[in-house]
Amino acid sequence: MTNTKLLLEAIKRSGLKKEWISRQLNITATALHMKMTNKTEFKASEIIKLTKVLLLTKKQRDDIFLS
């Protein structure tokens, strides 16, 4: 289950817009929202891309996606 609070903090810190992030993941903004609110799950490939885009450490990635 995704830790939405930590993910939102990481996005805010990055200064990136959610719409831009969704395009990097090749999904719609709605799909990103659904994943962030745990209505659907992030794919492993999406987690890898988000880790790179948001410049997350391994610990941050694990805290967000493996909590």
Backbone as XML, in Angstrom:
<?xml version="1.0"?>
<chain id="A" units="angstrom">
  <residue number="1" name="MET">
    <atom name="N" x="0.836" y="-1.172" z="0.000"/>
    <atom name="CA" x="0.000" y="0.000" z="0.000"/>
    <atom name="C" x="0.892" y="1.251" z="0.000"/>
  </residue>
  <residue number="2" name="THR">
    <atom name="N" x="0.552" y="2.185" z="-0.825"/>
    <atom name="CA" x="1.318" y="3.420" z="-0.957"/>
    <atom name="C" x="1.041" y="4.359" z="0.215"/>
  </residue>
  <residue number="3" name="ASN">
    <atom name="N" x="2.116" y="4.936" z="0.755"/>
    <atom name="CA" x="1.971" y="5.944" z="1.796"/>
    <atom name="C" x="1.746" y="7.281" z="1.089"/>
  </residue>
  <residue number="4" name="THR">
    <atom name="N" x="0.491" y="7.648" z="0.942"/>
    <atom name="CA" x="0.107" y="8.832" z="0.175"/>
    <atom name="C" x="0.735" y="10.103" z="0.740"/>
  </residue>
  <residue number="5" name="LYS">
    <atom name="N" x="0.754" y="10.222" z="2.053"/>
    <atom name="CA" x="1.305" y="11.419" z="2.688"/>
    <atom name="C" x="2.776" y="11.610" z="2.302"/>
  </residue>
  <residue number="6" name="LEU">
    <atom name="N" x="3.566" y="10.550" z="2.406"/>
    <atom name="CA" x="4.989" y="10.651" z="2.065"/>
    <atom name="C" x="5.185" y="10.913" z="0.579"/>
  </residue>
  <residue number="7" name="LEU">
    <atom name="N" x="4.354" y="10.311" z="-0.260"/>
    <atom name="CA" x="4.471" y="10.537" z="-1.696"/>
    <atom name="C" x="4.141" y="11.985" z="-2.038"/>
  </residue>
  <residue number="8" name="LEU">
    <atom name="N" x="3.095" y="12.524" z="-1.439"/>
    <atom name="CA" x="2.747" y="13.926" z="-1.685"/>
    <atom name="C" x="3.857" y="14.864" z="-1.219"/>
  </residue>
  <residue number="9" name="GLU">
    <atom name="N" x="4.481" y="14.547" z="-0.093"/>
    <atom name="CA" x="5.601" y="15.355" z="0.392"/>
    <atom name="C" x="6.766" y="15.316" z="-0.595"/>
  </residue>
  <residue number="10" name="ALA">
    <atom name="N" x="7.049" y="14.142" z="-1.149"/>
    <atom name="CA" x="8.143" y="14.003" z="-2.111"/>
    <atom name="C" x="7.850" y="14.784" z="-3.386"/>
  </residue>
  <residue number="11" name="ILE">
    <atom name="N" x="6.606" y="14.751" z="-3.835"/>
    <atom name="CA" x="6.213" y="15.498" z="-5.032"/>
    <atom name="C" x="6.339" y="16.991" z="-4.771"/>
  </residue>
  <residue number="12" name="LYS">
    <atom name="N" x="5.872" y="17.431" z="-3.611"/>
    <atom name="CA" x="5.963" y="18.850" z="-3.267"/>
    <atom name="C" x="7.423" y="19.297" z="-3.219"/>
  </residue>
  <residue number="13" name="ARG">
    <atom name="N" x="8.277" y="18.489" z="-2.592"/>
    <atom name="CA" x="9.707" y="18.801" z="-2.510"/>
    <atom name="C" x="10.352" y="18.901" z="-3.887"/>
  </residue>
  <residue number="14" name="SER">
    <atom name="N" x="9.887" y="18.072" z="-4.807"/>
    <atom name="CA" x="10.477" y="18.035" z="-6.143"/>
    <atom name="C" x="10.127" y="19.279" z="-6.959"/>
  </residue>
  <residue number="15" name="GLY">
    <atom name="N" x="8.991" y="19.908" z="-6.626"/>
    <atom name="CA" x="8.538" y="21.064" z="-7.387"/>
    <atom name="C" x="7.892" y="20.696" z="-8.711"/>
  </residue>
  <residue number="16" name="LEU">
    <atom name="N" x="7.698" y="19.402" z="-8.951"/>
    <atom name="CA" x="7.104" y="18.939" z="-10.205"/>
    <atom name="C" x="5.581" y="18.893" z="-10.077"/>
  </residue>
  <residue number="17" name="LYS">
    <atom name="N" x="4.912" y="19.062" z="-11.198"/>
    <atom name="CA" x="3.447" y="18.993" z="-11.235"/>
    <atom name="C" x="3.022" y="17.539" z="-11.426"/>
  </residue>
  <residue number="18" name="LYS">
    <atom name="N" x="1.912" y="17.173" z="-10.803"/>
    <atom name="CA" x="1.414" y="15.796" z="-10.925"/>
    <atom name="C" x="1.102" y="15.442" z="-12.374"/>
  </residue>
  <residue number="19" name="GLU">
    <atom name="N" x="0.609" y="16.393" z="-13.131"/>
    <atom name="CA" x="0.300" y="16.124" z="-14.540"/>
    <atom name="C" x="1.567" y="15.748" z="-15.310"/>
  </residue>
  <residue number="20" name="TRP">
    <atom name="N" x="2.660" y="16.461" z="-15.055"/>
    <atom name="CA" x="3.932" y="16.156" z="-15.721"/>
    <atom name="C" x="4.435" y="14.774" z="-15.291"/>
  </residue>
  <residue number="21" name="ILE">
    <atom name="N" x="4.311" y="14.498" z="-14.007"/>
    <atom name="CA" x="4.742" y="13.195" z="-13.493"/>
    <atom name="C" x="3.937" y="12.076" z="-14.143"/>
  </residue>
  <residue number="22" name="SER">
    <atom name="N" x="2.633" y="12.264" z="-14.266"/>
    <atom name="CA" x="1.801" y="11.226" z="-14.889"/>
    <atom name="C" x="2.228" y="10.972" z="-16.326"/>
  </residue>
  <residue number="23" name="ARG">
    <atom name="N" x="2.605" y="12.028" z="-17.042"/>
    <atom name="CA" x="3.081" y="11.843" z="-18.425"/>
    <atom name="C" x="4.380" y="11.047" z="-18.454"/>
  </residue>
  <residue number="24" name="GLN">
    <atom name="N" x="5.255" y="11.251" z="-17.465"/>
    <atom name="CA" x="6.508" y="10.494" z="-17.408"/>
    <atom name="C" x="6.240" y="9.007" z="-17.172"/>
  </residue>
  <residue number="25" name="LEU">
    <atom name="N" x="5.137" y="8.721" z="-16.499"/>
    <atom name="CA" x="4.759" y="7.336" z="-16.219"/>
    <atom name="C" x="3.893" y="6.737" z="-17.329"/>
  </residue>
  <residue number="26" name="ASN">
    <atom name="N" x="3.559" y="7.556" z="-18.325"/>
    <atom name="CA" x="2.684" y="7.137" z="-19.427"/>
    <atom name="C" x="1.309" y="6.710" z="-18.938"/>
  </residue>
  <residue number="27" name="ILE">
    <atom name="N" x="0.797" y="7.467" z="-17.965"/>
    <atom name="CA" x="-0.555" y="7.240" z="-17.472"/>
    <atom name="C" x="-1.271" y="8.581" z="-17.403"/>
  </residue>
  <residue number="28" name="THR">
    <atom name="N" x="-2.576" y="8.545" z="-17.235"/>
    <atom name="CA" x="-3.343" y="9.792" z="-17.127"/>
    <atom name="C" x="-3.196" y="10.365" z="-15.713"/>
  </residue>
  <residue number="29" name="ALA">
    <atom name="N" x="-3.526" y="11.628" z="-15.583"/>
    <atom name="CA" x="-3.514" y="12.258" z="-14.258"/>
    <atom name="C" x="-4.512" y="11.561" z="-13.335"/>
  </residue>
  <residue number="30" name="THR">
    <atom name="N" x="-5.631" y="11.122" z="-13.887"/>
    <atom name="CA" x="-6.632" y="10.397" z="-13.097"/>
    <atom name="C" x="-6.067" y="9.073" z="-12.599"/>
  </residue>
  <residue number="31" name="ALA">
    <atom name="N" x="-5.354" y="8.367" z="-13.466"/>
    <atom name="CA" x="-4.752" y="7.089" z="-13.071"/>
    <atom name="C" x="-3.719" y="7.307" z="-11.964"/>
  </residue>
  <residue number="32" name="LEU">
    <atom name="N" x="-2.934" y="8.378" z="-12.065"/>
    <atom name="CA" x="-1.959" y="8.686" z="-11.015"/>
    <atom name="C" x="-2.680" y="8.940" z="-9.697"/>
  </residue>
  <residue number="33" name="HIS">
    <atom name="N" x="-3.747" y="9.705" z="-9.744"/>
    <atom name="CA" x="-4.518" y="9.996" z="-8.533"/>
    <atom name="C" x="-5.049" y="8.699" z="-7.913"/>
  </residue>
  <residue number="34" name="MET">
    <atom name="N" x="-5.563" y="7.811" z="-8.744"/>
    <atom name="CA" x="-6.112" y="6.545" z="-8.241"/>
    <atom name="C" x="-5.023" y="5.705" z="-7.583"/>
  </residue>
  <residue number="35" name="LYS">
    <atom name="N" x="-3.829" y="5.731" z="-8.150"/>
    <atom name="CA" x="-2.714" y="4.979" z="-7.573"/>
    <atom name="C" x="-2.256" y="5.622" z="-6.267"/>
  </residue>
  <residue number="36" name="MET">
    <atom name="N" x="-2.219" y="6.948" z="-6.240"/>
    <atom name="CA" x="-1.767" y="7.652" z="-5.046"/>
    <atom name="C" x="-2.742" y="7.487" z="-3.880"/>
  </residue>
  <residue number="37" name="THR">
    <atom name="N" x="-4.017" y="7.276" z="-4.177"/>
    <atom name="CA" x="-5.030" y="7.112" z="-3.129"/>
    <atom name="C" x="-5.364" y="5.646" z="-2.879"/>
  </residue>
  <residue number="38" name="ASN">
    <atom name="N" x="-4.522" y="4.763" z="-3.391"/>
    <atom name="CA" x="-4.627" y="3.313" z="-3.151"/>
    <atom name="C" x="-5.890" y="2.661" z="-3.698"/>
  </residue>
  <residue number="39" name="LYS">
    <atom name="N" x="-6.459" y="3.263" z="-4.738"/>
    <atom name="CA" x="-7.597" y="2.623" z="-5.401"/>
    <atom name="C" x="-7.087" y="1.588" z="-6.410"/>
  </residue>
  <residue number="40" name="THR">
    <atom name="N" x="-5.897" y="1.846" z="-6.960"/>
    <atom name="CA" x="-5.188" y="0.878" z="-7.796"/>
    <atom name="C" x="-3.728" y="0.893" z="-7.348"/>
  </residue>
  <residue number="41" name="GLU">
    <atom name="N" x="-2.957" y="-0.101" z="-7.792"/>
    <atom name="CA" x="-1.569" y="-0.215" z="-7.352"/>
    <atom name="C" x="-0.598" y="0.300" z="-8.405"/>
  </residue>
  <residue number="42" name="PHE">
    <atom name="N" x="0.529" y="0.818" z="-7.926"/>
    <atom name="CA" x="1.618" y="1.184" z="-8.822"/>
    <atom name="C" x="2.287" y="-0.086" z="-9.322"/>
  </residue>
  <residue number="43" name="LYS">
    <atom name="N" x="2.638" y="-0.108" z="-10.593"/>
    <atom name="CA" x="3.432" y="-1.200" z="-11.160"/>
    <atom name="C" x="4.880" y="-0.991" z="-10.740"/>
  </residue>
  <residue number="44" name="ALA">
    <atom name="N" x="5.663" y="-2.054" z="-10.742"/>
    <atom name="CA" x="7.079" y="-1.958" z="-10.381"/>
    <atom name="C" x="7.802" y="-0.966" z="-11.287"/>
  </residue>
  <residue number="45" name="SER">
    <atom name="N" x="7.481" y="-0.983" z="-12.577"/>
    <atom name="CA" x="8.138" y="-0.069" z="-13.521"/>
    <atom name="C" x="7.801" y="1.386" z="-13.207"/>
  </residue>
  <residue number="46" name="GLU">
    <atom name="N" x="6.600" y="1.638" z="-12.721"/>
    <atom name="CA" x="6.197" y="2.996" z="-12.359"/>
    <atom name="C" x="6.929" y="3.459" z="-11.095"/>
  </residue>
  <residue number="47" name="ILE">
    <atom name="N" x="7.118" y="2.551" z="-10.165"/>
    <atom name="CA" x="7.853" y="2.878" z="-8.943"/>
    <atom name="C" x="9.300" y="3.221" z="-9.285"/>
  </residue>
  <residue number="48" name="ILE">
    <atom name="N" x="9.895" y="2.462" z="-10.190"/>
    <atom name="CA" x="11.267" y="2.741" z="-10.617"/>
    <atom name="C" x="11.356" y="4.122" z="-11.256"/>
  </residue>
  <residue number="49" name="LYS">
    <atom name="N" x="10.413" y="4.443" z="-12.140"/>
    <atom name="CA" x="10.418" y="5.762" z="-12.797"/>
    <atom name="C" x="10.203" y="6.875" z="-11.783"/>
  </residue>
  <residue number="50" name="LEU">
    <atom name="N" x="9.266" y="6.685" z="-10.849"/>
    <atom name="CA" x="9.005" y="7.700" z="-9.835"/>
    <atom name="C" x="10.228" y="7.920" z="-8.949"/>
  </residue>
  <residue number="51" name="THR">
    <atom name="N" x="10.922" y="6.854" z="-8.623"/>
    <atom name="CA" x="12.131" y="6.963" z="-7.812"/>
    <atom name="C" x="13.154" y="7.862" z="-8.500"/>
  </residue>
  <residue number="52" name="LYS">
    <atom name="N" x="13.286" y="7.689" z="-9.809"/>
    <atom name="CA" x="14.240" y="8.506" z="-10.568"/>
    <atom name="C" x="13.749" y="9.941" z="-10.728"/>
  </residue>
  <residue number="53" name="VAL">
    <atom name="N" x="12.496" y="10.104" z="-11.089"/>
    <atom name="CA" x="11.934" y="11.435" z="-11.347"/>
    <atom name="C" x="11.937" y="12.283" z="-10.080"/>
  </residue>
  <residue number="54" name="LEU">
    <atom name="N" x="11.594" y="11.674" z="-8.942"/>
    <atom name="CA" x="11.503" y="12.411" z="-7.683"/>
    <atom name="C" x="12.818" y="12.403" z="-6.903"/>
  </residue>
  <residue number="55" name="LEU">
    <atom name="N" x="13.830" y="11.745" z="-7.461"/>
    <atom name="CA" x="15.149" y="11.650" z="-6.817"/>
    <atom name="C" x="15.052" y="11.080" z="-5.404"/>
  </residue>
  <residue number="56" name="LEU">
    <atom name="N" x="14.306" y="9.986" z="-5.291"/>
    <atom name="CA" x="14.110" y="9.344" z="-3.996"/>
    <atom name="C" x="15.294" y="8.464" z="-3.643"/>
  </residue>
  <residue number="57" name="THR">
    <atom name="N" x="15.622" y="8.409" z="-2.361"/>
    <atom name="CA" x="16.607" y="7.440" z="-1.894"/>
    <atom name="C" x="15.907" y="6.079" z="-1.819"/>
  </residue>
  <residue number="58" name="LYS">
    <atom name="N" x="16.683" y="5.026" z="-1.645"/>
    <atom name="CA" x="16.078" y="3.698" z="-1.506"/>
    <atom name="C" x="15.179" y="3.642" z="-0.269"/>
  </residue>
  <residue number="59" name="LYS">
    <atom name="N" x="15.614" y="4.278" z="0.798"/>
    <atom name="CA" x="14.805" y="4.290" z="2.019"/>
    <atom name="C" x="13.492" y="5.040" z="1.786"/>
  </residue>
  <residue number="60" name="GLN">
    <atom name="N" x="13.562" y="6.194" z="1.130"/>
    <atom name="CA" x="12.341" y="6.953" z="0.843"/>
    <atom name="C" x="11.402" y="6.122" z="-0.029"/>
  </residue>
  <residue number="61" name="ARG">
    <atom name="N" x="11.958" y="5.482" z="-1.056"/>
    <atom name="CA" x="11.147" y="4.633" z="-1.934"/>
    <atom name="C" x="10.461" y="3.539" z="-1.137"/>
  </residue>
  <residue number="62" name="ASP">
    <atom name="N" x="11.224" y="2.875" z="-0.291"/>
    <atom name="CA" x="10.658" y="1.788" z="0.501"/>
    <atom name="C" x="9.599" y="2.294" z="1.482"/>
  </residue>
  <residue number="63" name="ASP">
    <atom name="N" x="9.854" y="3.442" z="2.106"/>
    <atom name="CA" x="8.880" y="4.004" z="3.047"/>
    <atom name="C" x="7.575" y="4.362" z="2.350"/>
  </residue>
  <residue number="64" name="ILE">
    <atom name="N" x="7.667" y="4.829" z="1.117"/>
    <atom name="CA" x="6.475" y="5.226" z="0.370"/>
    <atom name="C" x="5.717" y="4.020" z="-0.181"/>
  </residue>
  <residue number="65" name="PHE">
    <atom name="N" x="6.441" y="3.112" z="-0.810"/>
    <atom name="CA" x="5.773" y="2.043" z="-1.552"/>
    <atom name="C" x="5.708" y="0.689" z="-0.861"/>
  </residue>
  <residue number="66" name="LEU">
    <atom name="N" x="6.485" y="0.493" z="0.186"/>
    <atom name="CA" x="6.517" y="-0.821" z="0.844"/>
    <atom name="C" x="6.087" y="-0.745" z="2.307"/>
  </residue>
  <residue number="67" name="SER">
    <atom name="N" x="5.323" y="0.289" z="2.624"/>
    <atom name="CA" x="4.918" y="0.449" z="4.032"/>
    <atom name="C" x="3.829" y="-0.512" z="4.420"/>
  </residue>
</chain>
